[in-house]
Amino acid sequence: PPPMTDSDPFLAPSAGPRRAGGPRGDYVLPSDVAGAPPLAVASFHPALVSYYWLCIAFVLAFMSLFAVGIPLLLLWVLLGRAAVNAYVRTLEIVLTERCVVMRSGGVCCHIIPRREKVILLDRIQDVTLEQGFLQRCFGLEKLTIETAAQAGPNASPELVQVGVEDARGLRDLLLEQRHRAVDAAPALARSAGVDGVGGGGRGG
């Protein structure tokens, strides 16, 4: 797609360093994972814009059975694709050695709020790929990440995202890195314990 500029009326201004490539050309890791180099940065299928637009159009078409839905449907037909396109360009999924970072939103003057989620790899319990009928029509898959922190009947997945290109490759890389993080955790804990004992001995 053509590069996004800060003059785009649907996209909120962004602060921070920029780099070539990626959504809007910018990439900043949260401060708690700064210094952890990205192992993979997900890209998204071009059909994701049409998929999102059609899903919302279906909802508004149903609402048009009532008077309130008709103007919303007309507005969506006129401006919906531009808004969805701006939103999709903000999507980022970044895999590092320690975590997965998901960023999205901040468009339409933050009517769709900016959202950032950090998922530690050693807490991931399951990574699932699904493909419904409409997603199959667009050649898309849904990636779902679940963690040990989820519990109770109202629990929801930590991350659900449709339209990641090569979702299976990203899933395999994520699980491989998760196994490394889990295997490394006991060694890091032992190392921290030895350092603590040694430090206490020196202090005495």
Disulfide bonds with the S-S distance in Angstrom:
none
